[in-house]
Structures are given as structure tokens and as C-alpha cells.
Amino acid sequence: MRLDREGGPVLVDGPVEVVTEDGTTHFSHRPTVALCTCRKSARYPWCDTSHRAHAPRKPDAPDRTEEDPR
């Protein structure tokens, strides 16, 4: 198991079985899965990168514009 980065998912080598707080069991047979740690994912317990929209901007990061949609 390893952390992707602060506020990001936990990467786990699969196959994986996750039991959520409500008792639901989720399975993945992928070689590596990203587990959501922020609880903002629409696909919880799997990460859908929703944490990126809520992450604080780095001071040295360039502003993104419509001409530069990276």
C-alpha cells in the first residue's frame, strides 16, 4: 500500500476487497487500485480524482486559461 500524495488516494496492489462502513463489499481484480481518502469521489470507495478539484493551489503553479486547458 502506498499514498499517491497528500489528499490523494491510497494505491493498493490488487485484487482488492473493500468493506465500507455500511457493510457493503466492493471487489476489484485490477493489478492496482486507487482507494479514495477524501470521500469526495462519486465512485467511493474508488478514487475518481475528485480530490484534485478541492486541493489548494501551489503558489508556483501557473494559472490555467481556456487557451491552455491542461
Residue, then its C-alpha position, 0 to 999 in steps of 0.5 A: m500500500r502506498l499514498d499517491r500524495e497528500g489528499g490523494p488516494v491510497l494505491v493498493d496492489g490488487p485484487v482488492e476487497v473493500v468493506t465500507e462502513d455500511g457493510t457493503t463489499h466492493f471487489s476489484h481484480r485490477p493489478t492496482v487500485a486507487l482507494c479514495t481518502c477524501r470521500k469526495s469521489a462519486r465512485y467511493p470507495w474508488c478514487d475518481t480524482s475528485h480530490r484534485a478539484h478541492a486541493p489548494r493551489k501551489p503558489d508556483a503553479p501557473d494559472r490555467t486559461e481556456e487557451d491552455p486547458r491542461 
